[in-house]
């Protein structure tokens, strides 16, 4: 079983979804639910903090793309903090780095 734990924290500027573990076909729905719940509460500015992410496959990337589209449709955005490793490589290979504004400093994303 793939392990993914999420923590959702509301800040004045955005909601931060902190990931710890792996996002793949078995765990991507957990992230999708966290995004859906934040948007349902009217939190349309989302930051996914990937500092603790050890692995991300195409299903995880698809979940992030869908979340970005949902957030934009609701008048907000989805940004990435600490995109590294597998996630960073996937974004580069699929030429999606421009779709996800990202920064290694979470605090800077919360000020934008």
N, CA, C and O atoms as a GROMACS GRO file, in nm:
protein
  448
    1UNK      N    1   0.084  -0.119   0.000
    1UNK     CA    2   0.000   0.000   0.000
    1UNK      C    3   0.088   0.125   0.000
    1UNK      O    4   0.187   0.134   0.074
    2UNK      N    5   0.052   0.221  -0.083
    2UNK     CA    6   0.125   0.346  -0.092
    2UNK      C    7   0.085   0.437   0.022
    2UNK      O    8  -0.034   0.451   0.053
    3UNK      N    9   0.182   0.498   0.084
    3UNK     CA   10   0.154   0.586   0.197
    3UNK      C   11   0.162   0.731   0.154
    3UNK      O   12   0.261   0.774   0.095
    4UNK      N   13   0.056   0.806   0.183
    4UNK     CA   14   0.055   0.949   0.162
    4UNK      C   15  -0.023   1.010   0.275
    4UNK      O   16  -0.138   0.975   0.300
    5UNK      N   17   0.040   1.102   0.345
    5UNK     CA   18  -0.033   1.177   0.446
    5UNK      C   19  -0.036   1.323   0.402
    5UNK      O   20   0.059   1.375   0.344
    6UNK      N   21  -0.148   1.386   0.433
    6UNK     CA   22  -0.170   1.525   0.395
    6UNK      C   23  -0.205   1.606   0.517
    6UNK      O   24  -0.272   1.558   0.608
    7UNK      N   25  -0.160   1.729   0.518
    7UNK     CA   26  -0.200   1.825   0.620
    7UNK      C   27  -0.248   1.948   0.546
    7UNK      O   28  -0.180   1.999   0.457
    8UNK      N   29  -0.365   1.997   0.581
    8UNK     CA   30  -0.420   2.117   0.519
    8UNK      C   31  -0.422   2.228   0.621
    8UNK      O   32  -0.477   2.213   0.730
    9UNK      N   33  -0.361   2.342   0.586
    9UNK     CA   34  -0.352   2.456   0.677
    9UNK      C   35  -0.397   2.581   0.604
    9UNK      O   36  -0.345   2.614   0.497
   10UNK      N   37  -0.495   2.651   0.661
   10UNK     CA   38  -0.541   2.776   0.602
   10UNK      C   39  -0.455   2.892   0.652
   10UNK      O   40  -0.436   2.910   0.772
   11UNK      N   41  -0.404   2.969   0.558
   11UNK     CA   42  -0.332   3.093   0.584
   11UNK      C   43  -0.416   3.206   0.526
   11UNK      O   44  -0.503   3.180   0.442
   12UNK      N   45  -0.394   3.329   0.566
   12UNK     CA   46  -0.474   3.439   0.509
   12UNK      C   47  -0.468   3.444   0.356
   12UNK      O   48  -0.570   3.471   0.292
   13UNK      N   49  -0.352   3.420   0.297
   13UNK     CA   50  -0.336   3.433   0.152
   13UNK      C   51  -0.372   3.307   0.074
   13UNK      O   52  -0.406   3.316  -0.044
   14UNK      N   53  -0.364   3.191   0.137
   14UNK     CA   54  -0.385   3.066   0.064
   14UNK      C   55  -0.401   2.950   0.162
   14UNK      O   56  -0.370   2.961   0.280
   15UNK      N   57  -0.448   2.839   0.109
   15UNK     CA   58  -0.452   2.713   0.183
   15UNK      C   59  -0.334   2.629   0.138
   15UNK      O   60  -0.312   2.610   0.019
   16UNK      N   61  -0.259   2.579   0.234
   16UNK     CA   62  -0.142   2.496   0.204
   16UNK      C   63  -0.177   2.350   0.229
   16UNK      O   64  -0.223   2.313   0.338
   17UNK      N   65  -0.154   2.267   0.128
   17UNK     CA   66  -0.171   2.123   0.140
   17UNK      C   67  -0.030   2.064   0.141
   17UNK      O   68   0.039   2.063   0.039
   18UNK      N   69   0.011   2.014   0.257
   18UNK     CA   70   0.146   1.962   0.275
   18UNK      C   71   0.144   1.811   0.253
   18UNK      O   72   0.065   1.739   0.314
   19UNK      N   73   0.230   1.764   0.165
   19UNK     CA   74   0.237   1.623   0.130
   19UNK      C   75   0.354   1.555   0.199
   19UNK      O   76   0.461   1.613   0.216
   20UNK      N   77   0.331   1.430   0.239
   20UNK     CA   78   0.438   1.348   0.295
   20UNK      C   79   0.416   1.206   0.246
   20UNK      O   80   0.318   1.141   0.286
   21UNK      N   81   0.505   1.157   0.162
   21UNK     CA   82   0.491   1.022   0.110
   21UNK      C   83   0.495   1.018  -0.040
   21UNK      O   84   0.576   1.086  -0.103
   22UNK      N   85   0.406   0.938  -0.100
   22UNK     CA   86   0.406   0.915  -0.244
   22UNK      C   87   0.267   0.938  -0.302
   22UNK      O   88   0.166   0.905  -0.241
   23UNK      N   89   0.264   0.996  -0.424
   23UNK     CA   90   0.138   1.010  -0.497
   23UNK      C   91   0.146   0.918  -0.618
   23UNK      O   92   0.231   0.935  -0.705
   24UNK      N   93   0.055   0.822  -0.622
   24UNK     CA   94   0.045   0.732  -0.737
   24UNK      C   95  -0.101   0.692  -0.753
   24UNK      O   96  -0.190   0.754  -0.693
   25UNK      N   97  -0.127   0.590  -0.833
   25UNK     CA   98  -0.264   0.549  -0.860
   25UNK      C   99  -0.340   0.512  -0.733
   25UNK      O  100  -0.462   0.526  -0.727
   26UNK      N  101  -0.270   0.465  -0.632
   26UNK     CA  102  -0.336   0.424  -0.509
   26UNK      C  103  -0.364   0.540  -0.413
   26UNK      O  104  -0.452   0.529  -0.328
   27UNK      N  105  -0.290   0.648  -0.425
   27UNK     CA  106  -0.303   0.756  -0.327
   27UNK      C  107  -0.350   0.889  -0.384
   27UNK      O  108  -0.377   0.982  -0.309
   28UNK      N  109  -0.359   0.901  -0.516
   28UNK     CA  110  -0.393   1.029  -0.578
   28UNK      C  111  -0.530   1.080  -0.536
   28UNK      O  112  -0.551   1.201  -0.525
   29UNK      N  113  -0.624   0.989  -0.512
   29UNK     CA  114  -0.758   1.033  -0.471
   29UNK      C  115  -0.756   1.107  -0.338
   29UNK      O  116  -0.839   1.194  -0.313
   30UNK      N  117  -0.662   1.073  -0.253
   30UNK     CA  118  -0.648   1.142  -0.124
   30UNK      C  119  -0.615   1.290  -0.146
   30UNK      O  120  -0.670   1.377  -0.079
   31UNK      N  121  -0.525   1.318  -0.240
   31UNK     CA  122  -0.491   1.456  -0.274
   31UNK      C  123  -0.610   1.524  -0.341
   31UNK      O  124  -0.641   1.639  -0.310
   32UNK      N  125  -0.676   1.454  -0.433
   32UNK     CA  126  -0.792   1.512  -0.501
   32UNK      C  127  -0.899   1.553  -0.400
   32UNK      O  128  -0.958   1.660  -0.412
   33UNK      N  129  -0.924   1.470  -0.301
   33UNK     CA  130  -1.023   1.501  -0.198
   33UNK      C  131  -0.982   1.625  -0.118
   33UNK      O  132  -1.067   1.708  -0.086
   34UNK      N  133  -0.855   1.638  -0.086
   34UNK     CA  134  -0.808   1.756  -0.012
   34UNK      C  135  -0.828   1.882  -0.094
   34UNK      O  136  -0.869   1.985  -0.040
   35UNK      N  137  -0.799   1.876  -0.223
   35UNK     CA  138  -0.820   1.991  -0.311
   35UNK      C  139  -0.969   2.023  -0.320
   35UNK      O  140  -1.009   2.139  -0.306
   36UNK      N  141  -1.051   1.921  -0.342
   36UNK     CA  142  -1.196   1.941  -0.351
   36UNK      C  143  -1.253   2.002  -0.224
   36UNK      O  144  -1.336   2.093  -0.230
   37UNK      N  145  -1.209   1.955  -0.109
   37UNK     CA  146  -1.259   2.007   0.018
   37UNK      C  147  -1.220   2.152   0.038
   37UNK      O  148  -1.301   2.232   0.085
   38UNK      N  149  -1.098   2.188   0.004
   38UNK     CA  150  -1.055   2.327   0.017
   38UNK      C  151  -1.138   2.417  -0.074
   38UNK      O  152  -1.185   2.523  -0.031
   39UNK      N  153  -1.158   2.376  -0.198
   39UNK     CA  154  -1.237   2.456  -0.291
   39UNK      C  155  -1.382   2.467  -0.246
   39UNK      O  156  -1.444   2.572  -0.261
   40UNK      N  157  -1.437   2.360  -0.190
   40UNK     CA  158  -1.575   2.362  -0.140
   40UNK      C  159  -1.591   2.460  -0.024
   40UNK      O  160  -1.701   2.511  -0.001
   41UNK      N  161  -1.484   2.486   0.048
   41UNK     CA  162  -1.488   2.583   0.159
   41UNK      C  163  -1.459   2.724   0.110
   41UNK      O  164  -1.446   2.816   0.191
   42UNK      N  165  -1.448   2.742  -0.021
   42UNK     CA  166  -1.421   2.875  -0.076
   42UNK      C  167  -1.275   2.914  -0.076
   42UNK      O  168  -1.242   3.030  -0.101
   43UNK      N  169  -1.188   2.819  -0.049
   43UNK     CA  170  -1.043   2.845  -0.048
   43UNK      C  171  -0.991   2.816  -0.188
   43UNK      O  172  -0.957   2.702  -0.219
   44UNK      N  173  -0.984   2.918  -0.273
   44UNK     CA  174  -0.950   2.900  -0.414
   44UNK      C  175  -0.802   2.920  -0.445
   44UNK      O  176  -0.758   2.893  -0.557
   45UNK      N  177  -0.726   2.968  -0.350
   45UNK     CA  178  -0.581   2.984  -0.367
   45UNK      C  179  -0.513   2.873  -0.289
   45UNK      O  180  -0.517   2.869  -0.166
   46UNK      N  181  -0.449   2.784  -0.364
   46UNK     CA  182  -0.392   2.664  -0.304
   46UNK      C  183  -0.243   2.654  -0.331
   46UNK      O  184  -0.196   2.684  -0.441
   47UNK      N  185  -0.170   2.613  -0.230
   47UNK     CA  186  -0.027   2.583  -0.245
   47UNK      C  187  -0.008   2.438  -0.202
   47UNK      O  188  -0.044   2.400  -0.091
   48UNK      N  189   0.047   2.358  -0.291
   48UNK     CA  190   0.081   2.220  -0.258
   48UNK      C  191   0.229   2.219  -0.223
   48UNK      O  192   0.315   2.245  -0.307
   49UNK      N  193   0.258   2.188  -0.097
   49UNK     CA  194   0.396   2.183  -0.048
   49UNK      C  195   0.447   2.040  -0.064
   49UNK      O  196   0.406   1.949   0.007
   50UNK      N  197   0.538   2.022  -0.159
   50UNK     CA  198   0.588   1.890  -0.194
   50UNK      C  199   0.722   1.856  -0.129
   50UNK      O  200   0.790   1.764  -0.174
   51UNK      N  201   0.760   1.927  -0.025
   51UNK     CA  202   0.890   1.902   0.039
   51UNK      C  203   0.903   1.758   0.086
   51UNK      O  204   1.012   1.700   0.078
   52UNK      N  205   0.796   1.699   0.135
   52UNK     CA  206   0.800   1.563   0.186
   52UNK      C  207   0.759   1.457   0.085
   52UNK      O  208   0.740   1.341   0.121
   53UNK      N  209   0.744   1.497  -0.040
   53UNK     CA  210   0.701   1.404  -0.144
   53UNK      C  211   0.820   1.322  -0.194
   53UNK      O  212   0.919   1.378  -0.241
   54UNK      N  213   0.810   1.191  -0.183
   54UNK     CA  214   0.918   1.104  -0.227
   54UNK      C  215   0.901   1.052  -0.368
   54UNK      O  216   0.999   1.015  -0.432
   55UNK      N  217   0.777   1.048  -0.418
   55UNK     CA  218   0.750   0.993  -0.551
   55UNK      C  219   0.620   1.051  -0.603
   55UNK      O  220   0.527   1.076  -0.527
   56UNK      N  221   0.614   1.072  -0.734
   56UNK     CA  222   0.492   1.116  -0.800
   56UNK      C  223   0.489   1.055  -0.940
   56UNK      O  224   0.584   1.069  -1.016
   57UNK      N  225   0.379   0.986  -0.973
   57UNK     CA  226   0.368   0.930  -1.107
   57UNK      C  227   0.267   1.010  -1.189
   57UNK      O  228   0.223   1.117  -1.148
   58UNK      N  229   0.231   0.958  -1.306
   58UNK     CA  230   0.143   1.032  -1.396
   58UNK      C  231   0.005   1.056  -1.335
   58UNK      O  232  -0.059   1.157  -1.364
   59UNK      N  233  -0.042   0.965  -1.252
   59UNK     CA  234  -0.172   0.985  -1.186
   59UNK      C  235  -0.165   1.102  -1.089
   59UNK      O  236  -0.260   1.180  -1.078
   60UNK      N  237  -0.056   1.115  -1.018
   60UNK     CA  238  -0.038   1.230  -0.930
   60UNK      C  239  -0.031   1.359  -1.007
   60UNK      O  240  -0.090   1.459  -0.966
   61UNK      N  241   0.040   1.358  -1.119
   61UNK     CA  242   0.048   1.477  -1.203
   61UNK      C  243  -0.089   1.513  -1.257
   61UNK      O  244  -0.126   1.630  -1.260
   62UNK      N  245  -0.166   1.414  -1.301
   62UNK     CA  246  -0.301   1.438  -1.350
   62UNK      C  247  -0.387   1.503  -1.241
   62UNK      O  248  -0.465   1.593  -1.269
   63UNK      N  249  -0.372   1.458  -1.118
   63UNK     CA  250  -0.448   1.514  -1.006
   63UNK      C  251  -0.412   1.660  -0.984
   63UNK      O  252  -0.500   1.742  -0.958
   64UNK      N  253  -0.285   1.693  -0.995
   64UNK     CA  254  -0.243   1.833  -0.981
   64UNK      C  255  -0.297   1.919  -1.096
   64UNK      O  256  -0.340   2.032  -1.073
   65UNK      N  257  -0.294   1.866  -1.218
   65UNK     CA  258  -0.347   1.940  -1.332
   65UNK      C  259  -0.496   1.966  -1.314
   65UNK      O  260  -0.543   2.078  -1.335
   66UNK      N  261  -0.570   1.864  -1.274
   66UNK     CA  262  -0.714   1.880  -1.251
   66UNK      C  263  -0.740   1.981  -1.139
   66UNK      O  264  -0.831   2.063  -1.150
   67UNK      N  265  -0.660   1.975  -1.033
   67UNK     CA  266  -0.674   2.070  -0.923
   67UNK      C  267  -0.646   2.213  -0.968
   67UNK      O  268  -0.716   2.305  -0.927
   68UNK      N  269  -0.545   2.230  -1.051
   68UNK     CA  270  -0.513   2.363  -1.105
   68UNK      C  271  -0.630   2.416  -1.186
   68UNK      O  272  -0.669   2.532  -1.171
   69UNK      N  273  -0.686   2.332  -1.271
   69UNK     CA  274  -0.800   2.374  -1.354
   69UNK      C  275  -0.921   2.410  -1.268
   69UNK      O  276  -0.988   2.510  -1.295
   70UNK      N  277  -0.948   2.330  -1.166
   70UNK     CA  278  -1.060   2.359  -1.076
   70UNK      C  279  -1.038   2.492  -1.004
   70UNK      O  280  -1.129   2.574  -0.995
   71UNK      N  281  -0.918   2.513  -0.954
   71UNK     CA  282  -0.889   2.636  -0.880
   71UNK      C  283  -0.902   2.758  -0.971
   71UNK      O  284  -0.960   2.859  -0.931
   72UNK      N  285  -0.850   2.750  -1.093
   72UNK     CA  286  -0.861   2.861  -1.188
   72UNK      C  287  -1.007   2.886  -1.223
   72UNK      O  288  -1.049   3.002  -1.232
   73UNK      N  289  -1.084   2.780  -1.244
   73UNK     CA  290  -1.227   2.796  -1.274
   73UNK      C  291  -1.302   2.865  -1.162
   73UNK      O  292  -1.401   2.934  -1.185
   74UNK      N  293  -1.253   2.847  -1.039
   74UNK     CA  294  -1.316   2.909  -0.923
   74UNK      C  295  -1.260   3.048  -0.895
   74UNK      O  296  -1.296   3.112  -0.796
   75UNK      N  297  -1.171   3.097  -0.983
   75UNK     CA  298  -1.114   3.230  -0.966
   75UNK      C  299  -0.985   3.234  -0.887
   75UNK      O  300  -0.941   3.341  -0.845
   76UNK      N  301  -0.923   3.119  -0.866
   76UNK     CA  302  -0.800   3.114  -0.787
   76UNK      C  303  -0.685   3.054  -0.864
   76UNK      O  304  -0.673   3.073  -0.985
   77UNK      N  305  -0.599   2.981  -0.794
   77UNK     CA  306  -0.481   2.919  -0.852
   77UNK      C  307  -0.431   2.806  -0.763
   77UNK      O  308  -0.471   2.793  -0.648
   78UNK      N  309  -0.342   2.725  -0.821
   78UNK     CA  310  -0.272   2.622  -0.747
   78UNK      C  311  -0.124   2.638  -0.779
   78UNK      O  312  -0.085   2.640  -0.896
   79UNK      N  313  -0.044   2.651  -0.676
   79UNK     CA  314   0.101   2.668  -0.691
   79UNK      C  315   0.173   2.556  -0.617
   79UNK      O  316   0.115   2.491  -0.530
   80UNK      N  317   0.298   2.536  -0.652
   80UNK     CA  318   0.378   2.431  -0.589
   80UNK      C  319   0.494   2.491  -0.511
   80UNK      O  320   0.562   2.582  -0.558
   81UNK      N  321   0.515   2.439  -0.393
   81UNK     CA  322   0.633   2.473  -0.314
   81UNK      C  323   0.720   2.348  -0.305
   81UNK      O  324   0.669   2.237  -0.290
   82UNK      N  325   0.849   2.367  -0.314
   82UNK     CA  326   0.945   2.258  -0.297
   82UNK      C  327   0.927   2.145  -0.398
   82UNK      O  328   0.943   2.028  -0.363
   83UNK      N  329   0.893   2.177  -0.523
   83UNK     CA  330   0.883   2.073  -0.626
   83UNK      C  331   1.024   2.022  -0.656
   83UNK      O  332   1.110   2.098  -0.701
   84UNK      N  333   1.047   1.895  -0.631
   84UNK     CA  334   1.180   1.837  -0.649
   84UNK      C  335   1.165   1.691  -0.692
   84UNK      O  336   1.053   1.640  -0.700
   85UNK      N  337   1.273   1.627  -0.719
   85UNK     CA  338   1.274   1.484  -0.747
   85UNK      C  339   1.182   1.444  -0.861
   85UNK      O  340   1.183   1.504  -0.968
   86UNK      N  341   1.102   1.340  -0.836
   86UNK     CA  342   1.013   1.286  -0.939
   86UNK      C  343   0.915   1.391  -0.990
   86UNK      O  344   0.892   1.400  -1.110
   87UNK      N  345   0.858   1.469  -0.901
   87UNK     CA  346   0.760   1.569  -0.943
   87UNK      C  347   0.824   1.671  -1.034
   87UNK      O  348   0.770   1.704  -1.140
   88UNK      N  349   0.938   1.721  -0.996
   88UNK     CA  350   1.007   1.820  -1.079
   88UNK      C  351   1.041   1.762  -1.216
   88UNK      O  352   1.023   1.828  -1.319
   89UNK      N  353   1.089   1.640  -1.217
   89UNK     CA  354   1.124   1.574  -1.343
   89UNK      C  355   1.000   1.555  -1.431
   89UNK      O  356   1.006   1.578  -1.552
   90UNK      N  357   0.888   1.514  -1.372
   90UNK     CA  358   0.764   1.500  -1.449
   90UNK      C  359   0.721   1.632  -1.510
   90UNK      O  360   0.681   1.638  -1.626
   91UNK      N  361   0.728   1.739  -1.432
   91UNK     CA  362   0.690   1.871  -1.483
   91UNK      C  363   0.780   1.912  -1.600
   91UNK      O  364   0.732   1.970  -1.697
   92UNK      N  365   0.908   1.883  -1.590
   92UNK     CA  366   1.001   1.917  -1.697
   92UNK      C  367   0.977   1.832  -1.821
   92UNK      O  368   0.974   1.884  -1.933
   93UNK      N  369   0.960   1.701  -1.804
   93UNK     CA  370   0.940   1.611  -1.917
   93UNK      C  371   0.811   1.642  -1.993
   93UNK      O  372   0.806   1.630  -2.115
   94UNK      N  373   0.708   1.681  -1.920
   94UNK     CA  374   0.578   1.710  -1.982
   94UNK      C  375   0.564   1.857  -2.019
   94UNK      O  376   0.458   1.899  -2.068
   95UNK      N  377   0.667   1.934  -1.996
   95UNK     CA  378   0.669   2.078  -2.026
   95UNK      C  379   0.554   2.152  -1.956
   95UNK      O  380   0.489   2.239  -2.015
   96UNK      N  381   0.530   2.117  -1.831
   96UNK     CA  382   0.423   2.179  -1.752
   96UNK      C  383   0.476   2.272  -1.643
   96UNK      O  384   0.399   2.316  -1.558
   97UNK      N  385   0.605   2.301  -1.644
   97UNK     CA  386   0.658   2.388  -1.539
   97UNK      C  387   0.591   2.525  -1.538
   97UNK      O  388   0.573   2.584  -1.432
   98UNK      N  389   0.555   2.576  -1.655
   98UNK     CA  390   0.489   2.708  -1.661
   98UNK      C  391   0.347   2.705  -1.608
   98UNK      O  392   0.295   2.807  -1.564
   99UNK      N  393   0.284   2.588  -1.610
   99UNK     CA  394   0.146   2.576  -1.561
   99UNK      C  395   0.139   2.590  -1.409
   99UNK      O  396   0.037   2.632  -1.354
  100UNK      N  397   0.247   2.553  -1.342
  100UNK     CA  398   0.249   2.552  -1.197
  100UNK      C  399   0.356   2.647  -1.144
  100UNK      O  400   0.471   2.608  -1.131
  101UNK      N  401   0.320   2.771  -1.113
  101UNK     CA  402   0.418   2.858  -1.049
  101UNK      C  403   0.472   2.786  -0.924
  101UNK      O  404   0.394   2.736  -0.843
  102UNK      N  405   0.602   2.783  -0.910
  102UNK     CA  406   0.659   2.713  -0.796
  102UNK      C  407   0.778   2.791  -0.741
  102UNK      O  408   0.839   2.874  -0.808
  103UNK      N  409   0.806   2.760  -0.617
  103UNK     CA  410   0.914   2.829  -0.548
  103UNK      C  411   0.964   2.737  -0.438
  103UNK      O  412   0.883   2.670  -0.374
  104UNK      N  413   1.094   2.732  -0.415
  104UNK     CA  414   1.143   2.651  -0.304
  104UNK      C  415   1.109   2.710  -0.168
  104UNK      O  416   1.122   2.643  -0.066
  105UNK      N  417   1.067   2.835  -0.165
  105UNK     CA  418   1.032   2.902  -0.040
  105UNK      C  419   0.880   2.915  -0.028
  105UNK      O  420   0.819   2.997  -0.098
  106UNK      N  421   0.820   2.837   0.057
  106UNK     CA  422   0.676   2.842   0.078
  106UNK      C  423   0.630   2.982   0.115
  106UNK      O  424   0.526   3.028   0.067
  107UNK      N  425   0.706   3.049   0.197
  107UNK     CA  426   0.667   3.182   0.245
  107UNK      C  427   0.652   3.282   0.130
  107UNK      O  428   0.564   3.367   0.134
  108UNK      N  429   0.736   3.271   0.029
  108UNK     CA  430   0.724   3.362  -0.086
  108UNK      C  431   0.596   3.337  -0.164
  108UNK      O  432   0.534   3.431  -0.213
  109UNK      N  433   0.556   3.212  -0.176
  109UNK     CA  434   0.431   3.181  -0.246
  109UNK      C  435   0.311   3.236  -0.171
  109UNK      O  436   0.212   3.276  -0.232
  110UNK      N  437   0.320   3.239  -0.041
  110UNK     CA  438   0.208   3.290   0.039
  110UNK      C  439   0.197   3.441   0.034
  110UNK      O  440   0.093   3.497   0.069
  111UNK      N  441   0.302   3.508  -0.008
  111UNK     CA  442   0.300   3.655  -0.017
  111UNK      C  443   0.254   3.704  -0.153
  111UNK      O  444   0.223   3.822  -0.168
  112UNK      N  445   0.250   3.618  -0.252
  112UNK     CA  446   0.217   3.660  -0.389
  112UNK      C  447   0.069   3.680  -0.407
  112UNK      O  448   0.024   3.716  -0.516
   0.00000   0.00000   0.00000
